[in-house]
């Protein structure tokens, strides 16, 4: 299944405009970034144009340098599974080790 992926520009930004646009509540919040639950996503694309940092990509279109975010997005849901709605879960500390280990990023100068 191909889905949308949130990549590096979201790390430490967590704008959440995408969350407000998502009609199926499939965008979950970790400590440092947001993640799209692939089984809950209906591929409507509503999230992509509203992201102020252009962090959301169709999985096949993720730039090569951000390829690790495809795995990180999947890894985020390893333990969480498919809860059936991000609003039920709230913010979690389930960021994958790859994301937790990143230096502080995308901070305003």
C-alpha positions in Angstrom: 0.0 0.0 0.0 1.3 3.4 -0.9 0.5 6.3 1.5 1.7 9.7 2.4 4.9 10.2 4.4 5.9 13.1 6.6 9.6 13.9 6.3 12.4 16.0 7.9 10.9 19.5 7.5 8.3 18.5 10.2 10.9 17.5 12.8 10.6 19.9 15.8 8.0 22.0 14.0 4.7 20.1 14.6 2.5 22.7 12.9 -0.6 20.5 12.8 -2.4 22.3 10.0 -2.4 18.8 8.4 -4.2 17.4 11.4 -7.0 19.9 11.1 -7.4 19.1 7.4 -7.4 15.3 7.7 -10.9 14.0 7.3 -10.1 10.6 8.8 -7.9 11.6 11.8 -5.0 9.5 10.7 -2.1 11.9 11.6 -0.5 11.0 14.9 1.7 13.2 17.0 5.1 12.0 18.4 7.4 14.0 20.6 9.3 15.5 17.6 7.2 15.1 14.5 3.9 13.9 13.1 3.2 10.5 11.4 0.5 9.3 9.0 -1.1 5.9 9.9 -0.9 4.1 6.5 -3.9 1.7 7.2 -6.1 4.6 8.2 -5.1 7.1 5.5 -7.5 7.3 2.6 -5.0 8.9 0.3 -7.2 12.0 -0.1 -4.1 14.3 -0.2 -5.8 17.0 1.9 -2.8 17.3 4.2 -0.2 17.9 1.6 -1.1 21.4 0.4 -1.7 22.8 3.9 1.7 21.8 5.3 3.5 25.1 5.8 7.0 23.5 5.6 6.2 21.1 2.7 7.0 18.0 4.7 4.3 15.7 3.3 5.0 13.6 0.3 3.3 10.7 -1.5 5.4 7.7 -0.6 6.8 7.2 -4.1 7.8 10.9 -4.2 9.8 11.2 -1.0 13.1 12.9 -1.9 16.1 10.4 -1.7 17.7 12.3 1.2 14.6 11.7 3.3 14.1 8.1 2.4 14.7 7.0 6.1 11.5 8.8 7.0 9.5 6.2 5.1 10.8 3.6 7.6 10.5 5.9 10.5 6.8 6.5 9.7 6.2 2.8 9.6 8.2 2.2 12.8 6.2 4.7 14.7 3.2 2.4 14.4 5.0 -0.9 15.3 3.7 -0.7 18.9 0.9 1.7 18.4 -0.8 -0.3 15.6 -4.0 1.2 14.1 -5.9 2.8 17.0 -8.6 4.2 14.7 -8.1 7.9 15.3 -5.3 10.1 16.4 -7.5 12.2 18.6 -8.2 9.2 20.8 -4.4 8.7 21.4 -3.1 12.2 21.8 0.6 13.0 21.8 2.9 10.0 22.3 6.6 9.5 22.9 6.7 6.7 20.3 9.2 8.5 18.0 11.4 5.8 16.4 15.1 5.8 17.6 16.1 7.4 14.3 13.9 10.5 15.0 14.8 10.6 18.7 18.5 10.7 17.8 18.3 13.6 15.4 19.9 16.9 16.6 17.5 19.8 17.2 16.1 20.9 13.8 14.1 23.4 11.9 14.2 25.9 14.7 13.5 29.6 13.9 16.7 31.5 13.5 
